[in-house]
């Protein structure tokens, strides 16, 4: 079965927080996963970071064939830009 890098929803109603996980494509959205590689908070306020990502682990999973979803692909792109700017 193919692997995907996708978001797993957590948090409360109307306050979502997501884990960025590597999971099999057939598993449920909030079900079992192989590895957690980061988190994403779309409603971050103040000094709280919007997302964190272990970029080398995400790159590893992409190299072995995991396909990121569109949202995760944009987060990986943003993480790479942030790493370059530092």
C-alpha positions in Angstrom: 0.0 0.0 0.0 1.2 3.5 -0.8 2.3 6.0 1.8 1.1 9.6 2.1 2.3 12.5 4.1 -0.9 14.2 5.4 -2.6 16.1 8.2 -4.2 14.4 11.2 -6.8 16.6 12.9 -6.6 17.1 16.6 -7.8 19.9 18.9 -11.3 21.1 19.8 -14.3 22.0 17.7 -13.6 25.3 15.9 -9.9 25.2 17.1 -8.2 22.7 14.9 -4.6 21.7 15.4 -3.0 19.2 13.0 -0.2 16.6 13.2 1.8 16.1 10.0 2.1 12.3 9.7 3.2 9.6 7.3 0.4 7.1 7.0 -0.8 4.4 4.6 -3.1 5.8 2.0 -5.9 3.4 2.9 -6.0 4.3 6.6 -8.5 6.6 8.2 -7.7 10.3 8.5 -7.2 10.2 12.3 -6.2 6.6 12.4 -2.8 4.8 12.6 0.3 6.3 11.2 3.9 5.3 10.6 5.7 8.4 11.9 4.8 12.0 13.0 7.0 14.5 11.3 5.6 17.8 12.6 2.6 19.8 13.6 0.5 22.7 12.1 -1.6 25.3 13.9 -3.6 27.4 11.4 -4.9 29.7 14.1 -1.6 30.5 15.9 -1.6 33.8 17.7 1.2 35.9 19.2 4.6 34.3 19.5 3.3 30.8 18.9 4.7 29.2 15.7 2.2 28.3 13.0 4.0 25.0 12.1 7.0 23.0 12.8 8.4 20.3 10.6 11.3 17.8 10.8 12.4 18.6 7.3 15.0 15.8 6.9 12.5 13.1 7.9 9.9 14.5 5.5 12.6 14.5 2.7 13.4 10.9 3.6 9.8 9.8 3.3 9.4 11.6 0.0 12.6 9.9 -1.3 11.2 6.5 -0.5 8.0 7.2 -2.3 5.5 8.9 0.1 3.3 11.4 -1.7 2.5 14.6 0.3 -0.9 16.1 0.0 -1.3 19.6 -1.4 -1.4 21.3 2.0 1.6 19.4 3.3 3.5 20.1 0.1 3.0 23.9 0.7 4.1 23.5 4.3 7.3 21.7 3.2 8.0 24.4 0.7 7.5 27.1 3.4 9.8 25.2 5.8 12.5 25.1 3.1 12.2 28.8 2.5 12.4 29.5 6.3 15.5 27.3 6.6 17.2 29.2 3.7 16.4 32.6 5.2 18.0 31.7 8.6 
